[in-house]
Amino acid sequence: MLDSKSPLPLYFQLQEVLRKKILAGEYNPGNLIPSEKELEKQYSVSRITVRNAINGLVLEDLLIKKQGRGTIVACPRMQEEENTSLQSFTEKMKKQGVKTSTKVFNVAKMPVPERIAEHLDIEPGDEIIYAKRLRLVDGEPIALFENYISSKTGVTEKDDFSGSVFDLFEKKYGIKISSSEKVIEAGVARKEDADLLQISAGDPVLIITYTTFNANNNRIELAEGIYRADRYKFMVRLKR
């Protein structure tokens, strides 16, 4: 039970109790924890104490509030750490000891849309290779990608897109990748994307756009990724 005479606030004590249960596996990822009313009764505390404890664990990424369902234990999020090394999605996940797989929905040769032509610095109407792919980590959908690849790379619609596109560039076509630009935005999932990512329409997502450059500083690919915000996060190390 909680100690009302302790100098530690009751919400903090309850937060520590719940944290220990989560870390010990008493509450498993994806499972509901007891309701606020049940926690009030079990620990003889007020509703505000319970909510403060839960909110603290939400901020720590240990719990997630689901409207209409309750509060569930969060699954560990995949982490992308910003550094000076350019790595593919597959390489970053391999470093974290997880297994990646890919569902390829569509690969086609098509005229480049105008907005993509601007990104790739090619003429509207020129042909590009388009691929739509779902990336999974340990069998769970994490990110949905649309890749737009300049036909100047030699990549064709018959190539294998079930793995790393960087590997395709470098190992099959001998293209040296020199750098990449990344833009990260917040967004909400559209229904068609949410269905593939196994989340609800309107759930928060990270929208990440990558522009890939070859050794001659030419733009060879634009990749637009929609990442589940509940399963992916970025960490940036800053030095002074």
C-alpha angles and dihedrals in degrees: 000000000000122000112234090190094057118108087231114092115252092240090056092050091050090047090055092049092052092044091054091050091051095047091045091054095245086124108038127209111276094020126116118248118218114291122262089255092052092049091049090054096041095051100028094236137129127267091250090054091053093047093049090051093049093045090054091054091046088057089052091054091243096112135033126201113222116195111237093009109060132235120327134190110259122238113236110271123233109245128216113197118204113229138138094275118094111218136171123243089256092052093048093050093046089057088058092053097247130127120242129203135174137221110204112206102173140001118178146151109242144158109273115255112240096248091051092047089059091052094048094040093234133125119275109256095031112129122257136174114251124197131178114198140169115217117209131193115207087343096308121114111247108160140012116213135196111192123197111191127188112243087224088078091068092237112143137196088254094065123108111260096175092100139033117331088207088059089050091053096044106033102036103028102027093233113157111219111214106175148342136214118217131198118189122197136170118241146151126251120258114222096252091050093041091055091056093044092047094237133111125273108262094029114137117266138177114239109204124183119196126193113194123207129199127220091278090054092249119146108245104165143022115198122187114196130189109201128192105248091208092059105033136054140167128230120194122195114209125194130196 
